[in-house]
Amino acid sequence: MEKISISVSFPCYNEESNVEKLVRDASQFLPAISSDYEIIVVDDGSADRTAEIAEKLAKEIPNVRVIRHGTNKGYGAALRTGFENSRKKYLFFTDGDNQFDITELTKLVPYTKDFDIVAGYRIKRRDNFMRRLNAWSFKTLVRILFGLKIRDLNCAFKIFRKEVIDHVKMESNGAFINAEIHIGAKKKGYTMKEVGVNHYPRQWGTQTGANPRVIFKAFHELYKLRKRLS
């Protein structure tokens, strides 16, 4: 497999039990697919030791950078910060909760030659029923409003050509960010391939995606975007 230039971004909020494994796994794996890579940990105003642990790792492991938000700004804001500070040809992100195996990037990378976006979809989603129901409802509404046909809209295992992120307008600070990226990319004619990846139960920390405020904000931002594009 041809090696690529890649920025790997991890948005983290209160992931003190996950961030060390996340970074160490990435640093051990990435030389297999890249001779030009960086790892960016975005600490989104965590109230625990996430930033402290990440900063320690950055001093120990080459190519690791930590960017900190002074306050919690939201998932979308953390992703945008990672994107804006990326320096390589390709951008990859996954969440800081260790529910994905970064070595499965080997499934996605071969398709980067032919597609602008290669997005993972969870073969078997390891989340509770309400979280799955909310995701299905949101995906269905996005399909109705924007004609966006995607199997797993919010799967946090995606790789992009950097030009996609540079040319797609993103404003969301919350969970709507994935929809915003894909809707914008579709409008500009970028191509996408979906690839199945494994999803694992969260072992440490607390999910925030099922928070009613987070869900309501995502639906609200969806309608705002629809109005803006109509």
C-alpha atoms as one frame of an Amber mdcrd trajectory, in Angstrom:
protein
   0.000   0.000   0.000   1.344   3.406  -1.008   2.060   5.614   1.993   0.176
   8.893   2.345   0.635  12.263   4.047  -1.966  12.391   6.831  -3.172  14.488
   9.757  -4.978  12.465  12.421  -7.285  14.434  14.683  -8.844  13.299  17.960
 -11.562  15.519  19.495 -11.591  14.798  23.237 -13.826  15.878  26.079 -13.248
  14.299  29.494 -11.400  11.325  28.042  -8.667  10.925  30.665  -9.171   7.137
  30.688  -8.982   6.887  26.892  -6.558   9.474  25.536  -3.288   7.679  26.315
  -4.284   4.438  24.598  -5.709   6.435  21.691  -2.474   8.349  21.077  -0.115
   5.442  21.680  -2.080   3.141  19.363  -2.037   5.799  16.649   1.669   6.541
  16.989   2.526   2.842  16.750   0.277   2.220  13.754   0.678   5.304  11.542
   4.234   4.576  10.258   2.709   1.557   8.475   0.649   3.816   6.202   2.532
   7.116   6.292   6.024   8.579   6.362   4.570  12.063   6.838   1.984  12.216
   9.603   0.873  14.209  12.619  -1.446  13.473  15.538  -3.571  16.339  16.846
  -5.385  15.993  20.155  -8.039  18.681  20.573  -9.004  18.993  24.222 -12.436
  20.608  24.262 -12.282  22.244  27.682 -12.165  18.980  29.642 -12.753  19.136
  33.384 -10.585  16.069  34.046  -6.931  15.201  33.280  -7.361  14.765  29.514
  -5.242  17.796  28.608  -2.572  17.008  31.196  -2.145  13.448  29.922  -2.154
  14.578  26.288   0.485  17.256  26.951   2.706  14.667  28.611   2.355  12.378
  25.590   3.187  15.255  23.227   6.506  15.753  25.027   7.284  12.059  24.793
   6.053  11.095  21.300   7.181  12.871  18.108   4.523  14.308  15.768   1.924
  14.725  18.560   0.388  18.148  19.154  -2.219  19.254  21.683  -4.630  22.125
  21.106  -6.765  23.188  24.034 -10.080  25.025  24.212 -10.296  27.128  27.355
 -13.945  26.161  27.716 -16.111  23.384  26.322 -17.208  24.581  22.873 -18.784
  21.392  21.513 -17.963  18.443  19.289 -18.192  20.366  16.038 -15.928  23.109
  17.332 -13.344  20.516  18.388 -13.435  18.907  14.940 -13.112  22.272  13.194
 -10.115  23.170  15.350  -8.429  19.927  14.366  -9.174  20.514  10.690  -7.979
  24.125  10.754  -4.665  23.118  12.298  -4.000  20.171  10.004  -0.982  20.424
   7.710  -1.020  17.244   5.631  -2.638  16.150   2.349  -5.264  13.942   3.979
  -7.283  14.488   7.148  -8.591  11.676   9.308 -10.593  11.893  12.483 -12.057
   9.555  15.022 -13.518  10.222  18.454 -11.564  10.107  21.680 -13.605   7.282
  23.191 -11.696   4.295  21.734 -14.794   2.813  20.089 -12.892   2.328  16.829
  -9.656   0.570  15.953  -7.343   2.957  14.110  -5.617   0.063  12.348  -8.789
  -0.293  10.269  -7.620   2.793   8.401  -5.940   0.205   6.185  -9.441  -0.564
   4.877 -10.049   3.083   3.896  -6.698   4.304   2.582  -6.679   2.297  -0.689
  -9.851   4.137  -1.800  -8.329   7.609  -1.329  -6.866   7.431  -4.832 -10.326
   7.399  -6.381 -12.570   9.186  -3.856 -12.419  12.556  -2.090 -14.033  11.210
   1.084 -13.787   7.680   2.428 -16.246   7.236   5.281 -16.536   4.305   7.618
 -19.891   2.803   8.483 -20.399   0.754  11.622 -20.970  -2.897  10.694 -22.638
  -3.391  14.067 -23.259  -0.269  16.110 -22.465  -0.753  19.804 -24.703   1.962
  21.252 -27.943   1.856  23.203 -31.358   1.814  21.527 -32.183   5.507  22.042
 -28.876   6.634  20.573 -29.416   4.400  17.531 -33.008   5.640  17.146 -31.932
   9.292  17.289 -29.222   8.628  14.692 -31.660   6.878  12.364 -34.210   9.710
  12.666 -31.583  12.342  11.960 -30.128  10.450   8.988 -33.617   9.945   7.524
 -34.434  13.638   7.836 -31.142  14.604   6.178 -31.954  12.256   3.301 -35.440
  13.783   2.872 -34.289  17.403   3.065 -31.017  17.188   1.143 -31.123  13.934
  -0.840 -27.988  12.780   0.954 -27.792   9.007   0.770 -25.294   7.773   3.318
 -25.382   4.589   5.328 -23.922   5.901   8.604 -23.913   9.700   8.644 -22.337
  10.237  12.058 -19.758   7.465  11.994 -16.618   9.036  13.462 -14.127   7.244
  11.238 -13.500   9.271   8.087 -10.642  10.348   5.855 -10.786  13.340   3.485
  -8.607  15.045   0.957  -7.640  18.297   2.678  -9.132  20.320  -0.171 -12.608
  19.039   0.778 -12.355  20.541   4.247 -10.764  23.712   2.848 -13.685  24.265
   0.466 -16.686  23.169   2.517 -18.162  25.816   4.801 -18.600  24.583   8.371
 -20.246  26.566  11.146 -21.588  23.961  13.544 -20.180  23.694  17.042 -22.197
  20.567  17.779 -23.167  17.119  16.529 -24.491  18.525  13.234 -20.920  18.877
  11.936 -20.918  15.525  10.071 -24.098  16.381   8.186 -22.709  19.815   7.375
 -19.537  18.309   5.897 -21.343  15.726   3.768 -24.058  18.094   2.551 -21.461
  20.714   1.607 -19.236  18.143  -0.103 -22.184  16.801  -2.112 -23.097  20.305
  -3.281 -19.551  20.846  -4.532 -19.444  17.536  -6.361 -16.933  15.700  -4.195
 -17.053  11.915  -4.357 -17.476   9.498  -1.453 -16.968   5.822  -0.712 -18.319
   4.014   2.374 -16.401   1.136   3.951 -17.511  -1.104   6.816 -15.548  -0.872
  10.070 -15.952  -2.424  13.493 -17.454  -0.504  16.394 -16.743  -1.369  20.016
 -18.585  -0.592  23.255 -17.300   2.365  25.235 -15.331   1.007  28.189 -14.479
   4.222  30.021 -16.018   7.659  30.298 -19.491   8.971  29.525 -21.187   9.495
  26.169 -22.551  12.974  25.458 -24.179  12.256  22.080 -27.446  11.097  23.658
 -27.856  14.305  25.648 -31.269  15.826  24.694 -29.688  19.281  24.353 -27.111
  17.912  21.910 -29.824  16.174  19.881 -32.113  19.210  19.802 -29.246  21.453
  18.719 -28.366  19.105  15.844 -31.950  19.094  14.533 -32.154  22.888  14.923
 -28.936  23.390  12.959 -30.250  21.069  10.263 -33.263  23.274   9.650 -31.094
  26.415   9.725 -28.873  24.960   6.998 -31.902  23.962   4.943 -33.205  27.526
   5.153 -29.801  28.962   4.249 -29.457  26.757   1.170 -33.043  27.108  -0.053
